[in-house]
Structure formats: structure tokens, C-alpha cells
Amino acid sequence: MSSLALTIPVTLLLAALLLGLVIRAVRRGEFDDWEGPAARHYLDADACPEQEAERDLDEPPTQDGAA
């Protein structure tokens, strides 16, 4: 019985804390856009870093300040 006297209040406190964190996240708008961050990866127009590195190795180095 003494273990229940300890675990029930701790469980209720933890549940209240987690509920408070969820409510705070909803009020801050963290759940507004679920698809945007996931689709942003596919919409980036960045080139492949491996191809850029190979292209940089093929080009001769330029000297700054030479006219």
C-alpha cells in the first residue's frame, strides 16, 4: 500500500507536466505546419555536393587580385 501512496501522486504529477508541455507547444504554434518541413527537403534546388566537389577539382585555381 505504501508503494501506491508514492507512485500515484508521482504519476499524476508527471501526467500534468506532460499535458502542460503539450498545451504550451500548441499555443506556440509548433503543430501548425506538419507538411512544410517534410516537403522542404524535396523542394530545395541545391546541387549535389559530390558533383560540386568534382567540378571544383577540375577547374584551375584562380588568383585573387591579379588583373
DAURJO-V444857 format. One record per pair of residues at least 4 apart in sequence whose C-alpha atoms are under 8 Angstrom apart, sorted by the first residue. I is the first residue (numbers start at 0). J is the second residue. Records with the same first field share a line. If there is no record, write none. Layout:
BEGIN
I = J + J
END
This chain:
BEGIN
0 = 4
1 = 5
2 = 6
3 = 7
4 = 8
5 = 9
6 = 10
7 = 11
8 = 12
9 = 13
10 = 14
11 = 15
12 = 16
13 = 17
14 = 18
15 = 19
16 = 20
17 = 21
18 = 22
19 = 23
20 = 24
21 = 25
22 = 26
23 = 27
24 = 28 + 29 + 30
25 = 29 + 30
32 = 36
33 = 37
34 = 38
35 = 39
36 = 40
37 = 41
38 = 42
39 = 43
46 = 50 + 51
47 = 51
48 = 52
49 = 53
50 = 54
51 = 55
52 = 56
53 = 57
54 = 58
END
